[in-house]
Amino acid sequence: MIFLELVLQNFGPYSGRQVINLDPRKDEYLRPIILLGGMNGGGKTTLMDAIRLALYGHRAQCSTRGNLSYNDFLNQCVNSKANPAEKTRIELVFEHIEDDKPVKYRIVRTWEKNPKDGKDSLGILGDDDTWPVDSLVNTWDDYIENLLPLGISNLFLFDGEQVRNLAEQESPPLIVIEAIRGLLGLELSDRLAVDLEILVNRKRKEMADNKDLANIEEIEKRLTQQQEDYLVIEEKLAHFKNQLEELETIQREVLDKFVSEGGKIAAERNQLEQQQKEKTAAAENIRQSMCELAADVLPLKLISNLLNQVQAQGANEFRYQQVQLARDVLLERDKRLLNWLSELAIAYDKVDKINSFLANDIDNLYTANSQSELPWLLTDEESLSQLDNVRYYLQNALNTTKEKLNVLKNLEEEIINLARQVQTAAEPEAYKKLREAVEEAQNQVSEAKVNYEITRQKLAELATALDKTKKELQEYTVENIERKNKDHIITSAAKVQETLKIFREKLTLRKLNKLEEEVKNCFLYLLHKSDLVHRITIDTNSFGLFLYDFNGQPVPKHRLSAGEKQLLAIAFLWGLAKVSGHRLPVAIDTPLGRLDSSHRSNLVERYFPSASHQVILLSTDTEIGKKEVETLRENEAIAREYLLKYDSSTRQTTVVENQYFW
């Protein structure tokens, strides 16, 4: 099945006649995605409602209908600016395979303000849009049930809020469970069992004499009453379950308020104040030790430049003193050397050269180490050594001071943080109210759990009683009517029912085993954590999902992030569509919800192009943004793009073709 065209005329915010081509086939290639962008309140959900309304009429589960009657709902859908003489009109063209051939039908629904009899006018046009197919008009509800049953439509036409609710619940709601059973074909066996029960009861009445008939009627009356009671208690159980879920939500909100408004901090106030005292005392000890450093060598840091100059000047003067002492010693040695050379009777000119060399050498040594100014510091070696020690101790004191300053800074930040926490703690009276609100919510949840459990037990007891009555009815038939000529029908029906029960169990297990594998594969395909889940199981009654890791240990659902829960819900819907074998379009309103960037990327690249042969996406600019739409375009996944331009001054929406936000 493929949606080819949607026409809106004076419907909701869409004024006049506006046509949207939904055919995913473009340039002889199938590109599954039809992308429609619009801001919140701009008419995206209205398009989804239009598809549902065209298909199902008064049975449509439209988002804006609520508890309105069909007449009031149709009035509500009429465009506020429409000419009263013009009718509101919806047309949906679709194609599907019939007798191994593709056929097209155009569904046309029209109505005017305050329609007669509270109904719309339905018309079904054939391939050439000229010949009304009257036979389909009269049997349209049955016809569309064979193509896209209403019960499963929400599994193919859904929105992000529906996915979010499905992700947060431990098991799907009853309406979704029934849709799942229909999608997997499990309801056929139940329907056959009911038909067999009707046949058996009819044969019992035909075969029984007056006394037998009276006994059978008494048992059947009791069985009917028990079945009615069962339905009442089952409805009550569903009510208690919804009430319990609502109260648990309230309890979480109260606990969040308790924590956010200081309730938890107030409960730990003494501990926080003790920590604050300890941190303050530690900070005071550090300040005291820093004062001691300031009273010692640390003030010399203020004249560190002068100390460096003194160190340099002292070293120069000490070296100058050593040069002076060395000069005097060398002069004495040179004098002795010259006298010794004179005694050796060496030529005078050679002695004179040696004397000149020695004099120049001493002068060069003196000149290289002379000072431009006379010594004024007059320091000695011991004083220079003491100065080195002072500078060494000063550097150690500086390092210690920096470390203590860092520690003191961290302590002061911790003290400020603790003080802030103490200040935000609720006052005794406010804390008492918060605590009482938490206790009241907990008591209400406990009471709701008790009511739910009592009702569940009653339902289980009544189910046991029903089975007992059915068995009694069956035994009565076997014992008292088995001799009749038609007892083979009842006997055969009983065998068929037993076989059908086994078949139903095996069919359920087979379908669910396949569904479990598909859901797991879809979930891992969408998820960027390939090691999170190894196996997924599905409960045969509640259809709740249970996750297990590689060690076979359960993975609680609350351990998943909000984005992972939504991906799990989408994987569940995707797996259902695959296992069902139905080739149906998928339409998604607000598809990305609160997913983070990695989950959003996986959904855009992996789910949307593969969800179905036709995927209609209704998105805001913050969901499928510039990056996401460019990715889809690069992958050639988009067949058509539309922008829903909403004029807030006129409250009208216009469909712009071949355009998106970017």
C-alpha positions in Angstrom: 0.0 0.0 0.0 1.3 3.5 -0.9 -0.2 6.9 -0.3 0.0 8.9 -3.5 -1.7 12.2 -2.8 -3.4 14.1 0.0 -5.7 17.0 -0.8 -7.0 19.4 1.8 -9.7 22.0 1.2 -10.6 24.4 4.0 -9.5 21.8 6.6 -8.1 23.0 9.9 -5.5 25.8 9.3 -5.4 24.9 5.5 -7.4 27.5 3.6 -8.5 26.9 0.0 -7.4 23.8 -1.9 -3.9 22.5 -1.2 -2.4 19.4 -2.8 0.5 17.3 -1.4 2.1 14.7 -3.6 3.1 11.7 -1.4 4.4 9.4 -4.1 7.9 8.1 -3.0 8.7 7.1 -6.6 10.7 9.9 -8.2 12.8 9.7 -11.4 12.0 6.0 -11.7 13.7 5.4 -8.3 12.1 4.7 -4.9 13.2 7.2 -2.3 11.1 6.3 0.7 11.0 9.6 2.7 8.4 12.3 2.2 9.6 15.2 4.5 7.2 17.9 5.7 8.6 20.6 8.0 6.6 22.9 10.1 6.8 24.7 13.4 4.7 23.6 16.4 1.1 24.6 15.9 1.6 24.9 12.1 -0.5 22.0 11.0 1.7 18.9 11.1 -0.6 16.9 13.4 -3.6 18.1 11.3 -2.1 16.3 8.3 -1.9 13.1 10.3 -5.5 13.5 11.4 -6.5 14.1 7.8 -5.1 10.8 6.7 -6.8 9.0 9.6 -10.1 10.8 8.9 -10.0 9.9 5.2 -9.4 6.3 5.9 -11.7 5.6 8.9 -14.3 8.4 9.0 -16.2 8.5 12.3 -14.0 5.6 13.7 -10.8 7.6 13.2 -8.7 8.1 16.4 -7.7 11.7 15.7 -5.5 13.5 18.2 -7.8 16.6 18.5 -11.1 14.8 18.8 -11.0 13.9 22.4 -14.6 13.3 23.7 -16.2 15.3 20.9 -19.1 13.8 18.9 -18.4 13.2 15.3 -20.6 16.1 14.3 -18.8 18.5 16.7 -15.4 17.2 15.5 -16.3 17.9 11.9 -17.4 21.4 12.8 -14.1 21.9 14.6 -12.1 20.9 11.5 -13.7 23.5 9.3 -11.3 26.4 8.5 -12.3 29.5 10.3 -11.7 31.7 7.2 -13.6 29.5 4.8 -16.5 30.7 2.7 -19.7 29.3 4.2 -20.8 28.3 0.7 -17.7 26.1 0.2 -17.4 22.6 1.6 -14.6 21.2 3.6 -13.0 18.4 1.7 -10.3 15.7 2.2 -9.0 13.5 -0.5 -6.5 10.6 -0.1 -5.2 8.7 -3.1 -3.6 5.4 -2.4 -2.4 2.4 -4.4 -2.3 -1.3 -3.5 -2.1 -4.7 -5.2 -5.5 -6.3 -5.9 -5.7 -9.6 -7.9 -1.9 -9.3 -8.6 -2.5 -5.9 -10.2 -1.8 -2.4 -8.9 -5.1 -0.4 -8.4 -5.7 3.2 -7.3 -8.6 4.6 -5.3 -9.3 8.2 -4.3 -11.1 8.5 -0.9 -13.2 11.7 -0.9 -14.9 13.0 2.3 -16.8 16.3 2.2 -18.9 18.2 4.7 -20.1 21.6 5.5 -20.6 23.5 8.7 -23.1 21.8 11.0 -23.4 18.8 8.6 -26.8 17.0 8.3 -27.2 13.9 10.5 -23.7 14.8 11.9 -22.0 12.9 9.1 -19.7 13.6 6.1 -20.3 12.4 2.5 -18.0 9.6 1.4 -17.1 8.9 -2.2 -14.6 6.4 -3.7 -13.3 7.1 -7.1 -11.5 4.6 -9.3 -8.3 4.9 -11.4 -9.6 7.6 -13.7 -11.2 9.7 -11.0 -14.5 9.7 -12.9 -16.4 6.6 -12.0 -17.6 6.4 -8.4 -17.2 2.9 -7.0 -20.5 2.7 -5.2 -20.0 -0.9 -4.1 -16.9 0.2 -2.0 -18.8 3.2 -0.5 -21.3 0.8 1.1 -18.7 -1.6 2.4 -15.8 0.8 2.9 -15.2 0.0 6.6 -14.9 -3.7 5.9 -12.7 -3.0 2.9 -10.2 -0.8 4.7 -10.1 -3.2 7.6 -8.6 -5.8 5.3 -6.0 -3.3 4.0 -5.0 -1.3 7.2 -7.1 -2.4 10.2 -8.0 0.4 12.6 -6.6 -1.6 15.5 -3.1 -1.6 14.1 -3.1 1.8 12.4 -1.5 3.4 15.5 1.5 1.1 15.0 2.1 2.6 11.5 0.7 6.2 11.9 2.2 7.4 15.2 3.8 10.4 16.8 6.8 11.0 19.0 4.7 11.5 22.1 3.2 8.0 21.6 6.7 6.6 21.3 7.8 8.4 24.5 4.8 7.0 26.4 5.4 3.5 25.1 9.1 3.9 26.1 8.3 4.9 29.7 5.7 2.1 30.4 6.8 -1.3 31.6 4.3 -2.9 29.3 2.2 -1.6 26.4 -1.4 -0.3 27.2 -4.3 -2.6 26.5 -5.2 -0.9 23.1 -1.6 -1.4 21.9 -1.7 -5.0 23.1 -4.8 -5.7 21.1 -3.2 -4.0 18.1 -0.1 -6.2 18.4 -2.2 -9.3 18.6 -4.0 -8.2 15.5 -0.8 -7.4 13.7 0.7 -10.8 14.5 -2.5 -12.6 13.6 -3.0 -14.0 17.1 -6.6 -12.9 17.4 -7.7 -15.3 14.7 -7.3 -18.3 16.9 -9.3 -16.5 19.7 -12.0 -15.6 17.2 -12.2 -19.2 16.1 -12.4 -20.5 19.7 -15.3 -18.1 20.3 -17.1 -19.3 17.1 -16.5 -23.0 18.2 -18.0 -22.2 21.6 -21.1 -20.7 20.0 -21.4 -23.8 17.7 -21.1 -26.2 20.7 -23.7 -24.3 22.7 -26.1 -24.3 19.8 -25.7 -28.1 19.3 -26.1 -28.7 23.1 -29.5 -27.0 22.9 -30.5 -29.0 19.8 -29.5 -32.3 21.4 -30.7 -31.9 25.0 -34.2 -32.9 26.3 -36.2 -30.5 28.5 -34.4 -31.4 31.7 -31.0 -31.3 30.1 -31.9 -28.0 28.5 -32.9 -26.5 31.8 -29.6 -27.6 33.4 -27.6 -26.4 30.5 -29.4 -23.0 30.5 -28.7 -22.7 34.3 -25.0 -23.4 33.8 -24.9 -21.1 30.8 -26.6 -18.3 32.7 -24.1 -18.7 35.5 -21.3 -18.7 32.9 -22.7 -15.5 31.3 -22.9 -13.8 34.7 -19.3 -14.8 35.5 -18.1 -13.5 32.1 -19.9 -10.2 32.7 -18.3 -10.0 36.1 -15.0 -10.8 34.6 -15.3 -7.9 32.1 -16.3 -5.5 34.9 -13.4 -6.6 37.2 -11.0 -6.5 34.2 -12.1 -2.9 33.5 -11.7 -2.1 37.1 -8.2 -3.6 37.1 -7.2 -1.5 34.1 -8.6 1.5 36.0 -6.5 0.7 39.1 -3.5 0.1 36.9 -3.8 3.5 35.3 -4.5 5.1 38.7 -1.3 3.4 40.1 0.8 4.7 37.2 -0.6 8.2 37.7 0.1 8.1 41.4 3.6 6.8 40.9 4.2 9.7 38.5 2.9 12.1 41.1 5.1 10.4 43.7 8.2 10.9 41.5 7.3 14.6 41.0 6.9 15.1 44.8 10.2 13.4 45.4 11.9 15.5 42.8 10.3 18.6 44.4 11.5 17.4 47.8 15.0 17.1 46.6 15.0 20.3 44.5 13.6 22.5 47.2 16.0 21.4 49.9 14.2 18.5 51.6 17.0 16.1 51.1 19.6 18.7 52.1 17.6 19.6 55.2 17.6 15.9 56.2 21.4 16.0 56.0 21.8 19.5 57.5 23.7 18.4 60.6 26.2 16.6 58.6 26.6 19.5 56.2 27.1 21.9 59.1 29.7 19.6 60.7 31.6 19.4 57.4 31.4 23.2 57.2 33.0 23.5 60.7 35.7 21.1 59.9 36.6 22.8 56.6 36.6 26.2 58.4 38.9 24.9 61.1 41.3 23.5 58.5 41.3 26.8 56.6 42.0 28.7 59.8 45.0 26.4 60.5 46.4 27.1 57.1 46.0 30.8 57.6 47.9 30.5 61.0 50.8 28.6 59.4 50.9 31.3 56.6 51.1 34.0 59.3 54.1 32.1 60.8 55.8 32.1 57.4 55.1 35.8 57.0 56.8 36.4 60.4 60.0 34.5 59.2 61.9 34.8 56.0 58.9 35.4 53.6 59.0 39.3 53.8 62.4 39.2 52.1 60.4 38.4 48.9 59.6 42.1 48.8 63.3 42.9 48.2 64.2 39.9 46.1 65.6 42.2 43.4 67.9 43.8 46.0 69.0 40.4 47.3 69.9 39.4 43.7 71.9 42.5 43.3 73.7 42.0 46.6 74.5 38.4 45.6 75.9 39.5 42.2 77.9 42.4 43.7 79.3 40.3 46.5 80.4 37.6 44.0 82.2 40.3 41.9 83.9 41.8 44.8 85.0 38.5 46.2 86.4 37.5 42.8 88.2 40.9 42.7 89.8 40.3 46.1 91.0 36.9 45.0 92.6 38.5 41.8 94.4 41.1 44.0 95.8 38.4 46.3 96.8 36.3 43.3 98.6 39.4 41.7 100.7 40.0 44.7 101.7 36.4 44.9 102.5 36.3 41.2 104.7 39.4 41.4 106.8 37.8 44.2 107.1 34.6 42.2 108.1 36.6 39.1 110.8 38.5 41.0 112.3 35.3 42.3 112.2 33.8 38.8 114.0 36.8 37.3 116.7 36.7 40.0 117.2 33.0 39.3 117.4 33.6 35.6 120.1 36.3 36.2 122.2 33.8 38.1 122.1 31.4 35.1 123.9 34.0 32.9 121.2 34.1 30.3 121.4 36.9 27.8 120.1 40.2 29.0 117.7 40.7 26.0 116.1 37.3 26.7 115.7 38.0 30.4 114.2 41.4 29.4 111.6 39.6 27.1 110.7 37.2 29.9 110.3 40.1 32.2 108.0 41.9 29.7 105.9 38.8 29.2 105.4 38.3 32.9 104.5 41.9 33.4 102.0 41.9 30.5 100.5 38.6 31.7 99.9 40.1 35.2 98.4 43.3 33.7 96.1 41.3 31.5 94.9 39.2 34.4 94.3 42.3 36.4 92.6 44.1 33.5 90.2 41.2 32.8 89.0 41.1 36.4 89.1 44.8 37.2 85.9 46.7 38.3 84.5 49.9 37.0 84.0 51.1 40.5 85.7 50.6 43.8 84.3 47.8 46.1 81.7 49.2 48.4 79.9 46.1 49.7 83.1 44.7 51.3 81.6 41.3 51.9 83.4 38.1 52.8 82.9 34.4 51.9 81.0 33.6 55.0 78.5 36.4 54.4 77.9 35.2 50.8 77.3 31.7 52.1 74.7 33.0 54.6 73.1 35.0 51.8 72.8 31.8 49.7 71.1 30.0 52.6 68.7 32.8 53.1 67.7 32.8 49.4 67.3 29.0 49.5 65.0 29.2 52.5 63.1 32.0 50.9 62.4 29.9 47.8 61.2 27.0 49.9 58.9 29.3 51.9 57.5 30.7 48.6 56.7 27.1 47.3 55.1 26.2 50.7 53.1 29.4 50.6 51.8 28.7 47.1 50.8 25.1 48.1 49.0 26.4 51.2 47.2 29.1 49.1 45.9 26.5 46.7 44.7 24.3 49.5 43.1 27.3 51.2 41.4 28.3 47.9 39.9 24.9 47.5 38.8 24.8 51.1 37.1 28.2 50.8 35.3 27.1 47.6 34.1 24.0 49.5 33.0 26.1 52.5 31.1 28.4 50.1 29.4 25.4 48.4 28.5 23.9 51.8 27.1 27.2 53.0 25.1 27.5 49.8 23.7 24.0 50.4 22.8 24.8 53.9 21.2 28.0 52.9 19.1 26.2 50.2 17.9 23.7 52.8 14.2 24.0 53.5 13.1 25.7 56.7 11.7 23.4 59.3 8.1 24.3 58.5 8.7 24.0 54.7 10.6 20.8 55.2 7.8 19.4 57.2 5.3 20.1 54.4 7.6 18.6 51.8 8.1 15.5 54.0 4.3 15.2 54.6 3.7 15.5 50.8 6.2 12.7 50.1 4.6 10.5 52.8 1.1 11.2 51.5 2.2 10.3 47.9 3.8 7.1 49.2 0.7 6.2 51.1 -1.5 6.8 48.1 0.8 4.6 46.0 0.7 1.9 48.6 -3.1 2.1 48.8 -3.4 2.0 45.0 -1.0 -1.1 44.9 -3.2 -2.8 47.5 -6.4 -2.1 45.4 -4.7 -3.3 42.3 -3.4 -6.5 43.9 -6.8 -7.3 45.5 -8.6 -6.7 42.1 -6.0 -8.8 40.3 -6.6 -11.6 42.8 -10.3 -11.3 42.3 -9.8 -11.5 38.6 -7.7 -14.6 38.9 -10.3 -16.2 41.2 -13.0 -15.4 38.7 -10.9 -16.8 35.9 -10.6 -20.0 37.8 -14.4 -20.0 38.4 -15.0 -19.5 34.7 -12.7 -22.4 33.8 -14.6 -24.5 36.4 -18.0 -23.6 35.0 -16.8 -24.2 31.4 -15.5 -27.6 32.5 -18.8 -28.4 34.3 -20.7 -27.5 31.2 -18.4 -29.6 29.1 -18.6 -32.6 31.5 -22.4 -32.3 31.7 -22.5 -32.5 27.9 -20.2 -35.4 27.8 -22.0 -37.4 30.6 -25.6 -36.6 29.7 -25.7 -35.9 26.0 -22.9 -38.1 24.7 -25.5 -40.7 23.8 -27.2 -38.4 21.3 -26.8 -38.7 17.6 -24.9 -35.4 17.2 -22.5 -35.8 20.0 -19.6 -36.2 17.5 -19.9 -32.5 16.8 -19.4 -31.5 20.4 -16.7 -34.1 20.9 -14.9 -32.9 17.8 -15.3 -29.3 18.8 -13.8 -30.1 22.2 -10.8 -31.7 20.5 -10.5 -28.8 18.1 -10.6 -26.4 21.0 -7.9 -28.3 22.8 -5.8 -28.5 19.6 -6.6 -24.8 19.0 -5.3 -24.0 22.5 -2.0 -25.8 21.8 -1.9 -24.1 18.3 -2.4 -20.7 19.9 0.3 -21.2 22.4 2.8 -22.5 19.8 1.8 -19.7 17.3 2.3 -17.1 20.1 5.7 -18.5 21.0 6.7 -18.8 17.4 5.6 -15.2 16.5 7.1 -13.8 19.7 10.4 -15.6 19.2 10.7 -14.1 15.8 9.6 -10.8 17.1 12.1 -10.9 20.0 14.9 -11.5 17.5 13.7 -8.7 15.2 13.3 -6.2 18.0 16.8 -7.1 19.3 18.4 -6.7 15.9 16.5 -3.4 15.2 17.5 -2.1 18.7 21.2 -2.9 18.3 21.1 -1.5 14.7 19.7 1.8 16.0 21.9 1.9 19.2 25.4 3.1 19.3 26.2 0.8 22.3 26.5 -2.7 20.8 27.4 -4.3 24.1 24.4 -3.1 26.1 21.9 -5.8 25.3 22.5 -9.5 24.3 19.0 -10.8 24.4 15.4 -9.4 24.5 12.4 -11.4 25.6 8.7 -10.5 25.3 6.0 -11.6 27.9 3.3 -13.7 26.2 0.5 -11.9 28.1 1.5 -8.3 28.7 4.0 -8.0 25.7 6.4 -6.3 28.1 10.0 -6.2 27.0 12.8 -7.7 29.2 16.5 -7.0 28.4 19.5 -9.2 29.3 23.2 -8.6 29.0 26.0 -10.9 27.8 26.2 -12.6 31.2 22.5 -13.4 31.1 21.7 -10.9 33.8 18.6 -8.7 33.5 19.1 -5.1 32.4 16.5 -3.0 34.3 14.7 -0.6 32.0 15.4 2.3 34.3 19.1 1.9 33.6 18.5 3.0 30.0 18.7 6.7 29.2 15.6 8.5 27.9 17.0 8.3 24.3 17.7 4.6 24.6 14.2 3.9 25.9 12.7 5.8 22.8 15.0 3.8 20.5 13.8 0.6 22.2 10.2 1.6 21.6 10.9 2.4 17.9 12.7 -0.9 17.5 9.6 -2.6 19.0 7.3 -0.9 16.4 9.8 -1.6 13.6 10.1 -5.3 14.6 6.3 -5.6 14.7 6.1 -4.2 11.2 8.7 -6.6 9.9 7.2 -9.7 11.5 3.7 -8.9 10.5 4.5 -9.0 6.8 2.2 -6.0 6.1 3.7 -3.6 3.5 2.2 -0.5 4.8 3.3 3.2 4.8 4.8 4.6 8.0 3.9 8.2 9.1 5.7 9.7 12.1 4.8 13.1 13.7 7.6 14.8 15.7 9.9 11.8 15.1 13.0 12.6 17.2 11.7 13.7 20.5 14.4 14.2 23.1 17.1 12.1 21.5 20.8 13.1 21.9 23.0 13.7 18.9 24.3 10.1 18.5 20.9 8.5 18.8 19.4 11.1 16.5 22.1 10.4 13.9 21.4 6.6 14.1 17.7 7.1 13.7 18.2 9.5 10.7 20.7 7.3 8.9 19.4 3.8 9.8 15.7 3.9 10.7 14.0 6.5 8.5 15.4 5.1 5.1 14.6 1.5 6.1 11.4 1.7 8.2 9.1 1.1 5.2 8.8 1.6 1.4 7.1 4.9 2.3 8.0 7.0 5.3 6.2 10.3 5.9 8.1 12.5 8.4 6.4 15.5 10.0 9.2 17.5 11.7 10.1 20.8 13.3 13.4 22.6 12.5 14.9 21.4 15.8 14.3 17.7 15.1 15.4 17.1 11.6 17.7 20.0 11.4 20.2 21.2 8.8 22.7 18.4 9.5 20.1 15.6 9.5 18.4 16.8 6.3 21.7 17.1 4.5 22.6 13.5 5.5 19.2 12.3 4.1 19.8 14.2 0.9 23.3 12.8 0.5 21.9 9.3 1.0 19.2 10.0 -1.7 16.5 9.0 0.8 14.2 11.9 0.3 11.7 11.8 -2.6 9.8 15.0 -1.8 10.1 18.0 0.6 7.5 20.4 1.8 7.4 23.4 4.1 4.3 24.2 6.1 4.4 28.0 6.4 2.1 29.2 9.2 1.0 32.9 9.3 0.2 33.7 12.9 -1.7 36.8 12.0 -4.3 34.9 9.9 -3.8 31.5 11.6 -3.5 29.9 8.1 -1.0 27.4 6.8 0.3 27.2 3.3 2.1 24.1 1.8 5.2 25.1 -0.1 6.6 22.4 -2.4 10.3 21.6 -2.9 11.3 23.6 0.1 12.3 22.8 3.7 13.8 24.9 6.5 17.2 24.7 4.8 
